[in-house]
Amino acid sequence: MTDDMKQAIQPDSSATARRSRIVVAGTGSGAGKTTVTLGLMKAFADSGLRVQGFKCGPDYIDPTYHTAATGTPSRNLDSWMTSPDTVRETFIRASEGADISVIEGVMGLYDGKDPLSNIGSTAEIAMLTDSPVLLVVDVRSMARSAAAIVLGFQRLEPKLRIAGVIVNRCGSQGHYGIVKRAIEQECGIPVLGWLKRDDGLDIPERHLGLVPAVERGELEPLFQRAAELIRAGTDLDALRALADSASPLSLPEHPLFPPDQPPTAGHEVETGERPIIAVARDAAFNFYYPENMDLLRLAGAEIVYFSPLAGERVPEHANGLYLGGGFPEEFAADIAANTGFLEDIRTAVSRDMPVFAECGGYMVLARTLTDWAGHAYRMAGVIPSDVRMQEKRAALGYREATALHDCLLLEAGETIRGHEFHYSVMSYDESAAPYPFAYQTKGMRGLQSEGYAKGNLLAAYTHIHLASLPKAAARWVEKCRAYD
């Protein structure tokens, strides 16, 4: 079985689906939910269970941790970029065959896009998937007050089922006992475990360079340590019983994917009737929402992966090219050395092949990429711009991207949703006026022109989610089919 086939989702054919599941939520960022999530995932996986990981929101660093801890690709559940029905469908399909699914929250349980509602929050995902919530509480320097915190979280949203608690950063076994009794007496739910204060458990500060480190196995000792502490202080049998108690789920009335038609997977060219989209995938290009691939397959495409870092070129039979997000700045010298790959990009663009690039892929289309150390490397040069890394984060947040004119995925005025997160800045060649910006993006800081669109080339910083506008996937595949 190919790697691609292993990632393919097999839909549940029954009207309702039983899924053992738990949402790990925190009282706030830094409460310890990622440590608890990774410890649970690793402990369950080490016991022989097939664990399916999920992450609330658009983040792609935590899913990389999940994948490393479980051996199964993790998926995002995002109630802002996609519809409530798509969230539920994504969960049901991706969790097929798993013994238990662990859904990691984002920020605090009730923190999302709107401070006056549950929109975009972990709480919303928990309610959409009808999942029991395991609340992680940092109990440093408190005793009975911990019960007041849990009680407040219970009462804010009566429709939410906070089913258990894990307390983090306890000073001792005695401290744990005090907090446990207080919470169970006042809140009526079990405290299932604890983690002591342990500086060795701190997850490194998140930044883009962490993902290659995870892929090299450098965080494996941290995963093992988290699992050891979870096994030592948590009633895993009770926690699994809690996950098993979750109610059956039903697919939406109008799912994106037909229940009896799994997405096509595999690297093989079948009859030649399916257009081939070549996808760069390795340590430099590795952020793709799996649903994007699923929707492209559903629209009729074959997905063929290749690795620029391994010296591979764009497959000769490709009808389209997808350069996803990742970390080209970490491997700029290797990318620059693969002159065949860069030449293939130039050839593809000159022949008007459908080419879509986002974030890291966008950076590689520029003339030069200057890394953190100030070294400049020649890139493909199909966009009249230069990109430079900077210490300060350049952008973070959700984006609504509206096409400024007809382009590869969108018609003028159409809007698609996505997310932006990068430390690089793009300097545009002002002599290329009027510059063919792709989108007008809307985020917390207002509107801005972004990206580059010309012919069948579309590139931008925004990581788009095709499930927010499924017809964009069909449009892309049809343009690949028409390419000769």
C-alpha positions in Angstrom: 0.0 0.0 0.0 1.4 3.4 -0.9 1.8 6.3 1.6 -1.0 8.1 -0.3 -3.3 5.2 0.1 -2.7 5.0 3.8 -3.7 8.6 4.1 -6.9 8.1 2.1 -10.1 8.3 4.2 -12.5 5.5 4.0 -16.1 6.8 4.6 -18.4 5.1 7.0 -21.3 3.5 5.1 -23.8 3.4 8.0 -26.3 6.1 8.7 -24.7 6.6 12.1 -21.1 6.1 13.2 -19.7 5.2 16.6 -16.5 7.0 17.3 -14.6 6.9 20.6 -13.4 10.4 21.1 -12.3 13.1 23.6 -11.5 16.8 23.2 -8.5 18.0 25.2 -9.2 21.6 26.1 -7.4 24.1 28.3 -8.5 27.0 30.5 -6.2 29.1 28.4 -3.1 29.1 26.3 -0.2 27.6 28.4 -2.4 25.5 30.6 -0.8 22.3 29.3 -3.3 20.9 26.7 -0.6 20.2 24.1 1.5 18.3 26.7 -1.5 16.3 27.9 -2.7 15.7 24.3 0.8 14.3 23.2 1.1 12.3 26.4 -2.3 10.7 25.9 -1.7 10.1 22.2 1.7 8.5 22.8 0.5 6.4 25.7 -2.5 5.0 23.8 -0.4 4.4 20.7 2.3 2.6 22.7 -0.4 0.3 24.1 -1.3 -0.8 20.6 -4.3 1.4 19.9 -4.8 3.1 16.6 -5.0 6.8 17.6 -6.4 9.5 15.2 -5.4 13.0 16.1 -7.2 16.2 15.3 -6.5 19.9 15.9 -9.1 22.6 16.4 -8.4 25.5 14.1 -6.0 26.1 11.3 -2.7 25.4 13.1 -0.3 23.0 11.3 2.5 22.7 13.8 0.5 20.8 16.4 -0.8 18.3 13.8 2.8 17.6 13.0 3.4 16.7 16.6 0.3 14.5 16.6 1.4 12.6 13.5 4.9 12.0 15.0 3.3 10.7 18.3 0.7 8.4 16.7 2.1 7.4 13.3 -1.2 8.5 11.7 -1.6 11.8 9.8 -3.5 14.3 12.0 -6.3 16.5 10.6 -7.6 20.0 11.3 -11.2 20.7 12.4 -12.0 24.3 11.6 -15.4 25.8 12.1 -14.6 29.2 10.5 -12.8 28.1 7.3 -15.4 25.3 6.8 -19.0 24.7 7.5 -20.4 22.9 10.6 -21.4 20.0 8.3 -17.9 19.8 6.9 -16.4 19.7 10.4 -18.6 16.8 11.3 -18.0 15.0 8.0 -14.3 15.5 8.2 -14.2 14.0 11.7 -16.4 11.0 10.9 -14.4 10.1 7.7 -11.0 10.6 9.2 -11.7 8.7 12.4 -12.9 5.6 10.5 -11.0 2.6 11.9 -9.4 4.4 14.8 -9.7 2.9 18.3 -9.8 6.4 19.8 -9.7 10.0 18.5 -8.0 12.7 20.5 -9.0 16.3 19.5 -6.6 19.0 20.7 -8.2 22.4 21.4 -7.0 25.8 20.5 -6.2 28.6 23.1 -8.8 28.4 26.0 -11.9 26.3 25.7 -14.1 29.3 24.8 -11.6 31.4 22.9 -12.3 31.8 19.2 -12.9 34.4 16.5 -15.6 36.3 18.5 -15.2 37.1 22.2 -19.0 37.2 22.5 -19.8 33.8 21.1 -18.4 30.3 20.6 -17.6 30.8 16.9 -14.2 29.3 16.0 -13.6 28.0 19.5 -12.8 24.5 20.9 -16.2 24.6 22.5 -17.9 24.9 19.1 -15.9 22.0 17.7 -16.8 19.9 20.8 -20.5 20.6 20.3 -20.4 20.0 16.5 -18.8 16.6 17.1 -20.8 15.9 20.3 -17.6 15.1 22.1 -16.9 14.8 25.8 -14.4 17.4 27.0 -11.3 16.8 29.1 -10.4 20.1 30.7 -6.8 20.8 31.6 -6.3 23.1 34.5 -3.0 24.6 35.7 -3.3 24.4 39.5 -0.1 26.1 40.5 -0.5 27.9 43.9 -4.2 27.0 44.3 -6.4 24.5 46.1 -10.2 25.0 46.3 -10.0 27.8 43.8 -9.4 25.2 41.1 -13.0 24.1 41.7 -14.2 27.6 41.1 -12.4 27.7 37.8 -13.9 24.4 36.6 -17.4 25.4 37.8 -17.2 28.6 35.8 -16.2 26.7 32.7 -19.1 24.2 33.2 -21.7 27.0 33.6 -20.7 29.2 30.7 -22.1 26.8 28.1 -24.7 24.4 29.4 -24.8 22.5 26.0 -21.2 21.5 26.4 -20.3 18.3 28.2 -17.2 18.8 30.3 -16.8 15.2 31.4 -13.5 15.1 33.2 -10.4 17.1 34.4 -6.7 16.7 34.3 -4.7 19.0 36.6 -1.3 20.2 35.5 1.8 21.4 37.4 0.8 20.0 40.8 3.5 20.5 43.4 3.1 17.0 44.9 0.8 14.0 45.3 -0.7 15.7 48.3 -1.5 18.8 46.4 -3.2 16.7 43.7 -5.4 15.0 46.4 -6.6 18.4 47.7 -7.4 19.8 44.3 -9.1 16.5 43.2 -11.4 16.4 46.2 -12.4 20.1 45.8 -13.2 19.8 42.1 -15.1 16.5 42.4 -17.2 17.8 45.4 -18.2 21.1 43.8 -18.3 20.2 40.1 -19.6 16.6 40.1 -17.1 15.3 37.5 -14.0 13.1 37.9 -10.5 14.4 38.1 -8.8 11.6 36.0 -5.1 12.5 36.5 -2.3 14.9 37.1 1.1 16.0 36.0 3.6 17.4 38.3 5.7 20.5 37.6 8.4 19.4 35.2 10.4 21.9 33.2 11.5 19.1 30.9 7.9 18.8 29.7 7.7 22.4 28.3 6.9 22.3 24.6 9.4 24.5 22.7 8.1 27.9 21.6 6.3 27.4 18.4 8.0 28.6 15.3 8.3 27.4 11.7 11.6 25.7 12.2 10.1 23.3 14.7 8.4 21.1 12.1 11.7 19.9 10.4 13.0 19.2 13.9 10.0 17.0 14.6 10.5 15.2 11.4 14.1 14.5 12.3 12.9 12.9 15.5 14.4 15.5 17.8 11.2 15.8 19.9 10.7 12.1 20.4 12.2 12.2 24.0 9.7 14.9 24.9 6.8 12.7 23.6 8.1 9.7 25.6 8.4 11.8 28.7 4.9 13.1 28.4 3.6 9.6 27.9 5.5 8.3 31.0 4.0 11.0 33.2 0.5 10.5 31.8 0.7 6.7 32.4 2.0 7.4 36.0 -0.7 9.9 37.0 -3.7 9.3 34.8 -6.5 6.6 34.9 -6.2 5.7 31.2 -8.9 3.0 31.5 -11.4 5.6 32.9 -10.4 8.1 30.3 -10.9 5.6 27.5 -14.3 4.6 28.9 -15.2 8.3 28.8 -14.2 8.5 25.2 -16.2 5.4 24.4 -19.3 6.9 25.9 -19.6 9.5 23.2 -22.9 9.3 21.2 -23.0 8.0 17.6 -22.7 10.6 14.9 -24.5 11.0 11.6 -23.0 12.3 8.3 -24.7 15.5 7.1 -27.6 15.3 4.7 -25.5 16.7 1.9 -21.9 15.6 2.4 -19.0 16.8 0.3 -18.0 13.2 -0.4 -20.5 10.5 -1.4 -20.6 7.9 1.4 -20.2 5.0 -1.0 -17.3 6.6 -3.0 -14.0 6.9 -1.2 -11.5 9.4 -2.6 -9.1 8.0 -5.3 -5.7 7.4 -3.8 -2.4 6.3 -5.2 0.5 7.5 -7.4 -0.4 5.5 -10.5 -1.5 7.0 -13.7 -4.6 4.9 -14.6 -6.1 5.5 -18.1 -4.6 8.9 -18.8 -8.1 10.4 -18.5 -7.4 11.8 -15.0 -5.2 14.9 -15.1 -2.1 14.6 -12.9 -1.3 17.2 -10.3 2.3 17.0 -9.1 2.6 18.0 -5.5 5.9 18.9 -3.9 6.1 17.1 -0.5 9.1 16.8 1.7 10.6 18.6 4.7 10.6 21.9 2.7 7.0 21.6 1.4 4.8 19.8 3.9 1.8 21.8 4.9 -1.3 20.8 3.0 -4.8 20.4 4.3 -5.6 16.8 3.5 -9.2 17.8 2.5 -7.6 19.8 -0.4 -6.1 16.6 -1.8 -9.4 14.7 -1.2 -11.4 17.4 -3.1 -9.0 17.4 -6.0 -9.2 13.6 -6.3 -13.0 13.8 -6.0 -13.0 16.3 -8.9 -11.1 13.8 -11.0 -7.4 14.4 -10.4 -4.5 12.0 -9.7 -2.1 13.3 -7.1 1.6 12.5 -7.6 4.1 13.5 -5.0 7.7 14.4 -5.6 10.6 15.7 -3.4 12.6 18.7 -4.6 15.0 18.1 -1.6 15.8 14.6 -2.9 16.8 16.2 -6.2 13.6 15.2 -7.9 12.1 17.3 -10.7 8.5 18.0 -11.6 7.1 14.7 -13.1 7.1 14.8 -16.9 3.5 13.7 -17.2 2.1 16.4 -14.9 -0.8 18.5 -16.0 -0.6 20.8 -13.0 1.7 21.8 -10.2 1.0 22.4 -6.5 3.7 23.9 -4.3 2.4 24.0 -0.7 3.5 25.7 2.4 6.5 24.7 4.4 10.0 25.8 5.2 12.0 26.7 2.1 14.1 29.1 4.2 15.5 26.1 6.2 16.6 24.4 2.9 17.2 27.3 0.6 20.6 26.1 -0.5 19.3 22.6 -1.3 16.4 24.1 -3.3 18.7 26.5 -5.2 21.0 23.5 -6.0 18.2 21.6 -7.6 18.4 23.7 -10.8 16.3 21.2 -12.7 13.4 21.7 -10.4 13.6 25.5 -10.7 13.9 25.2 -14.5 10.8 22.9 -14.5 8.8 25.6 -12.7 9.9 28.2 -15.2 9.0 25.9 -18.1 5.6 25.1 -16.6 4.7 28.8 -16.1 5.9 29.7 -19.6 3.7 27.0 -21.0 0.7 28.2 -18.9 0.5 25.0 -16.9 -2.0 25.4 -14.0 0.4 26.2 -11.1 -0.8 27.0 -7.6 1.6 27.9 -4.8 1.0 29.1 -1.2 3.3 30.5 1.4 6.5 28.4 1.2 5.7 27.6 -2.4 5.0 31.2 -3.1 8.5 32.1 -1.7 10.2 29.7 -4.1 8.6 31.4 -7.1 10.3 34.7 -6.3 13.6 35.8 -7.8 15.6 35.4 -4.6 15.1 34.1 -1.0 17.2 35.6 1.7 17.4 33.4 4.8 17.7 34.2 8.5 21.5 34.6 8.3 21.3 37.0 5.4 22.3 34.6 2.6 20.5 35.2 -0.6 19.7 32.2 -2.9 18.4 32.3 -6.4 14.9 30.8 -6.8 12.6 30.2 -9.8 12.2 33.9 -10.6 8.7 33.6 -12.2 7.4 36.3 -10.0 9.0 39.8 -10.1 9.7 39.9 -6.4 12.3 39.0 -3.7 11.6 37.5 -0.3 13.5 37.9 2.9 13.2 36.2 6.3 12.8 38.5 9.4 12.9 37.8 13.2 9.5 39.5 13.7 6.4 37.5 12.6 5.0 39.1 9.5 1.4 37.7 9.6 -0.9 35.4 11.6 -4.6 34.9 11.3 -7.6 33.9 9.3 -8.1 35.4 5.9 -11.0 35.9 3.5 -9.4 36.1 0.1 -11.5 37.7 -2.6 -10.2 37.4 -6.2 -9.4 40.7 -7.8 -9.8 39.2 -11.3 -10.4 35.8 -12.8 -7.6 33.4 -11.8 -6.8 29.7 -11.6 -9.2 28.9 -8.7 -11.6 31.8 -8.6 -13.7 34.1 -10.7 -13.4 37.8 -10.0 -15.3 38.7 -6.8 -15.4 35.1 -5.5 -14.2 34.6 -1.9 -12.4 31.6 -0.4 -11.2 31.2 3.2 -7.8 30.4 4.6 -5.1 31.2 7.1 -1.8 33.1 7.0 1.3 32.5 9.1 4.8 33.5 8.1 8.0 35.4 9.1 9.0 36.4 5.6 8.2 39.5 3.7 7.8 39.8 -0.1 9.3 42.9 -1.8 7.5 43.5 -5.1 9.1 45.0 -8.2 7.4 48.3 -8.6 8.4 48.5 -12.3 6.0 45.6 -13.0 3.0 48.0 -12.8 0.2 47.4 -12.5 1.3 44.5 -10.3 -1.1 41.6 -10.8 -2.2 40.9 -7.2 -4.3 37.8 -6.8 -6.5 38.6 -3.8 -7.8 41.3 -1.6 -7.6 39.6 1.8 -9.6 40.5 4.9 -8.2 39.9 8.3 -8.1 41.5 11.8 -5.9 44.3 10.4 -8.3 45.1 7.6 -7.9 44.8 3.8 -4.7 44.3 1.8 -3.7 43.3 -1.7 -1.9 40.0 -1.7 -0.3 37.4 -4.0 0.2 37.1 -7.7 -2.1 35.9 -10.5 -1.2 35.8 -14.1 -2.6 33.3 -16.7 -2.8 29.9 -15.0 -0.3 30.9 -12.2 -1.8 31.7 -8.8 0.4 32.2 -5.8 0.0 33.9 -2.4 0.8 33.7 1.3 -2.7 32.6 2.2 -3.1 28.9 2.8 -6.6 28.3 1.3 -9.0 25.6 2.4 -10.8 24.3 -0.7 -13.7 23.0 1.4 -14.7 26.6 2.0 -15.4 26.8 -1.8 -15.5 23.3 -3.3 -16.1 24.4 -6.8 -12.6 25.9 -6.8 -11.2 22.4 -6.8 -13.3 21.4 -9.7 -12.3 24.5 -11.6 -8.6 23.8 -11.0 -8.9 20.1 -12.1 -10.7 21.1 -15.3 -8.0 23.6 -16.2 -5.4 20.8 -15.6 -7.5 18.5 -17.9 -7.4 21.2 -20.6 -3.7 21.7 -20.4 -1.7 20.1 -23.2 
